[in-house]
Amino acid sequence: MSLSDSHANPSAIEPITAAFEPAVLALNNEHAAELSLLDAKRLSHLLAQSFAGWRIGSLEAFMIGFDQDADYDSENFLWFRERFPRFAYVDRIAVAPFSRGRGHARRLYQHFFEAARQAGHSIVTAEVNSDPPNPASDAFHTALGFEVVGEAEIYGGERRVRYFSRRI
């Protein structure tokens, strides 16, 4: 699919292809405080390891997630791997400012739940910053049925996170 093809159905959930990586990288890095900064090489590695790498439109929103088998060194991912033998993990999701309030994050999560269910997973996990706080994300995850299952300091104490899980 080319970039222009996404205009046929601008709200369709589609895989992140190489053509969209620069836009995903830019949107990710606009949200680095919540997601962590990436470079192009790291993004390509994450997408190659991902269970799910999706976008909406030309880049209204994106989501990247993994399952327990990913070759991924994130402290958050490894926390879940130590505690759950099988899981699907939402690593990062971002919605472009011009697309907020359209339900894109909820749609991406619902799509992820269904893909995880079809792959035989019964648990979906995610984390949310607690320091610096992210109350909107806390409320969003709670509304989707996630429950807090732990907390940790990461990046040498620079951040605190809450770990969430949801049965599907």
Kinemage of the C-alpha trace (Angstrom):
@kinemage 1
@onewidth
@group {chain A} dominant
@subgroup {mainchain}
@vectorlist {calphas} color= white
{ca met a 1} P 0.000 0.000 0.000
{ca ser a 2} L 1.349 3.426 -0.869
{ca leu a 3} L 0.874 6.532 1.223
{ca ser a 4} L -1.830 7.737 -1.141
{ca asp a 5} L -3.795 4.479 -0.800
{ca ser a 6} L -4.550 5.265 2.856
{ca his a 7} L -6.808 8.116 1.709
{ca ala a 8} L -9.352 5.619 0.321
{ca asn a 9} L -10.340 4.843 3.909
{ca pro a 10} L -8.540 7.340 6.154
{ca ser a 11} L -9.772 5.669 9.362
{ca ala a 12} L -8.779 2.112 8.423
{ca ile a 13} L -6.407 0.273 10.751
{ca glu a 14} L -3.475 -0.855 8.611
{ca pro a 15} L -0.010 -2.320 9.256
{ca ile a 16} L 2.880 0.101 9.676
{ca thr a 17} L 4.976 -0.392 6.535
{ca ala a 18} L 8.426 1.032 5.811
{ca ala a 19} L 6.843 3.965 3.957
{ca phe a 20} L 5.156 5.069 7.199
{ca glu a 21} L 8.136 4.634 9.522
{ca pro a 22} L 9.328 8.282 9.259
{ca ala a 23} L 5.857 9.552 10.234
{ca val a 24} L 5.592 7.010 13.079
{ca leu a 25} L 9.030 8.045 14.319
{ca ala a 26} L 8.056 11.726 14.283
{ca leu a 27} L 4.771 11.129 16.144
{ca asn a 28} L 6.485 8.830 18.650
{ca asn a 29} L 9.150 11.429 19.376
{ca glu a 30} L 6.532 14.177 19.806
{ca his a 31} L 5.335 11.978 22.709
{ca ala a 32} L 8.773 10.963 23.989
{ca ala a 33} L 7.892 11.940 27.574
{ca glu a 34} L 5.199 9.257 27.604
{ca leu a 35} L 6.689 6.739 25.166
{ca ser a 36} L 10.497 7.167 25.123
{ca leu a 37} L 12.579 8.593 22.336
{ca leu a 38} L 13.398 6.387 19.334
{ca asp a 39} L 15.718 6.624 16.376
{ca ala a 40} L 14.971 5.148 12.940
{ca lys a 41} L 17.067 2.018 13.504
{ca arg a 42} L 15.416 1.260 16.863
{ca leu a 43} L 11.929 1.776 15.402
{ca ser a 44} L 12.689 -0.642 12.551
{ca his a 45} L 13.938 -3.215 15.083
{ca leu a 46} L 10.802 -2.815 17.214
{ca leu a 47} L 8.527 -3.228 14.225
{ca ala a 48} L 10.432 -6.348 13.111
{ca gln a 49} L 9.921 -7.856 16.589
{ca ser a 50} L 6.349 -6.690 17.070
{ca phe a 51} L 3.247 -8.773 17.492
{ca ala a 52} L 1.322 -5.745 16.231
{ca gly a 53} L 2.390 -2.572 14.453
{ca trp a 54} L -0.617 -0.629 13.219
{ca arg a 55} L -1.523 2.841 12.081
{ca ile a 56} L -4.703 4.689 11.293
{ca gly a 57} L -4.797 6.714 8.092
{ca ser a 58} L -1.719 8.470 6.802
{ca leu a 59} L -0.839 8.738 10.486
{ca glu a 60} L -3.678 9.822 12.681
{ca ala a 61} L -2.519 7.283 15.294
{ca phe a 62} L -0.282 4.259 15.743
{ca met a 63} L 0.236 1.341 18.118
{ca ile a 64} L 3.111 -1.098 18.568
{ca gly a 65} L 2.785 -4.202 20.744
{ca phe a 66} L 4.659 -7.406 21.464
{ca asp a 67} L 4.050 -10.860 22.821
{ca gln a 68} L 6.190 -12.744 25.307
{ca asp a 69} L 8.496 -14.112 22.590
{ca ala a 70} L 9.794 -10.746 21.345
{ca asp a 71} L 13.481 -9.912 21.395
{ca tyr a 72} L 12.915 -6.692 23.292
{ca asp a 73} L 14.997 -5.203 26.099
{ca ser a 74} L 12.503 -2.693 27.540
{ca glu a 75} L 12.455 -2.720 31.349
{ca asn a 76} L 8.661 -2.630 31.220
{ca phe a 77} L 8.382 -5.536 28.798
{ca leu a 78} L 10.857 -7.583 30.843
{ca trp a 79} L 8.836 -6.894 34.017
{ca phe a 80} L 5.825 -8.569 32.397
{ca arg a 81} L 7.903 -11.405 30.956
{ca glu a 82} L 9.150 -12.255 34.477
{ca arg a 83} L 5.574 -12.508 35.768
{ca phe a 84} L 3.426 -13.804 32.921
{ca pro a 85} L 4.323 -16.876 30.845
{ca arg a 86} L 2.122 -15.719 27.952
{ca phe a 87} L 0.837 -12.213 27.251
{ca ala a 88} L 0.357 -9.507 24.624
{ca tyr a 89} L 1.897 -6.178 25.591
{ca val a 90} L 0.990 -2.704 24.318
{ca asp a 91} L 4.329 -0.939 24.223
{ca arg a 92} L 3.394 2.371 22.667
{ca ile a 93} L 0.397 4.168 21.258
{ca ala a 94} L 0.069 7.771 20.116
{ca val a 95} L -2.628 9.868 18.528
{ca ala a 96} L -1.772 12.939 16.477
{ca pro a 97} L -3.092 16.171 18.011
{ca phe a 98} L -5.367 16.834 15.011
{ca ser a 99} L -7.021 13.416 15.479
{ca arg a 100} L -7.731 13.409 19.204
{ca gly a 101} L -11.259 12.749 20.384
{ca arg a 102} L -12.130 10.479 17.440
{ca gly a 103} L -11.826 7.181 19.340
{ca his a 104} L -8.655 6.071 17.576
{ca ala a 105} L -6.859 4.852 20.714
{ca arg a 106} L -9.899 2.836 21.769
{ca arg a 107} L -10.204 1.337 18.262
{ca leu a 108} L -6.531 0.373 18.218
{ca tyr a 109} L -6.871 -1.290 21.625
{ca gln a 110} L -9.999 -3.176 20.539
{ca his a 111} L -8.144 -4.334 17.414
{ca phe a 112} L -5.213 -5.420 19.613
{ca phe a 113} L -7.531 -7.322 21.987
{ca glu a 114} L -9.032 -9.211 19.056
{ca ala a 115} L -5.647 -10.038 17.507
{ca ala a 116} L -4.334 -11.195 20.887
{ca arg a 117} L -7.437 -13.348 21.440
{ca gln a 118} L -7.066 -14.911 17.975
{ca ala a 119} L -3.408 -15.679 18.753
{ca gly a 120} L -4.455 -17.547 21.913
{ca his a 121} L -3.553 -14.902 24.487
{ca ser a 122} L -5.754 -14.384 27.531
{ca ile a 123} L -3.927 -11.381 29.030
{ca val a 124} L -3.078 -7.980 27.579
{ca thr a 125} L -0.620 -5.790 29.480
{ca ala a 126} L 0.471 -2.148 29.386
{ca glu a 127} L 2.181 0.428 31.555
{ca val a 128} L 1.415 4.048 32.349
{ca asn a 129} L 3.759 6.632 33.826
{ca ser a 130} L 2.938 7.540 37.403
{ca asp a 131} L 5.893 9.976 37.671
{ca pro a 132} L 5.643 12.033 35.607
{ca pro a 133} L 1.910 11.437 36.009
{ca asn a 134} L -0.389 10.609 33.109
{ca pro a 135} L -3.919 10.783 34.570
{ca ala a 136} L -5.635 10.711 31.173
{ca ser a 137} L -3.927 7.414 30.328
{ca asp a 138} L -4.749 6.010 33.785
{ca ala a 139} L -8.429 6.835 33.252
{ca phe a 140} L -8.388 5.463 29.696
{ca his a 141} L -6.872 2.116 30.740
{ca thr a 142} L -9.245 1.805 33.696
{ca ala a 143} L -12.217 2.454 31.393
{ca leu a 144} L -10.975 -0.362 29.109
{ca gly a 145} L -10.990 -2.788 32.053
{ca phe a 146} L -7.286 -2.809 32.933
{ca glu a 147} L -6.258 -3.304 36.561
{ca val a 148} L -3.010 -2.282 38.254
{ca val a 149} L -0.774 -5.324 38.848
{ca gly a 150} L 2.446 -3.619 39.960
{ca glu a 151} L 4.699 -0.564 40.052
{ca ala a 152} L 8.369 0.103 39.410
{ca glu a 153} L 11.027 2.754 39.072
{ca ile a 154} L 12.700 2.618 35.673
{ca tyr a 155} L 15.545 4.355 33.831
{ca gly a 156} L 17.596 4.512 37.013
{ca gly a 157} L 14.780 6.133 38.975
{ca glu a 158} L 13.970 8.814 36.370
{ca arg a 159} L 10.428 7.473 36.008
{ca arg a 160} L 7.859 5.545 37.969
{ca val a 161} L 5.309 3.413 36.164
{ca arg a 162} L 2.192 1.444 36.999
{ca tyr a 163} L 1.754 -1.907 35.317
{ca phe a 164} L -1.693 -2.905 34.092
{ca ser a 165} L -3.231 -6.129 32.847
{ca arg a 166} L -6.599 -7.073 31.413
{ca arg a 167} L -8.080 -10.485 30.770
{ca ile a 168} L -9.531 -10.898 27.308
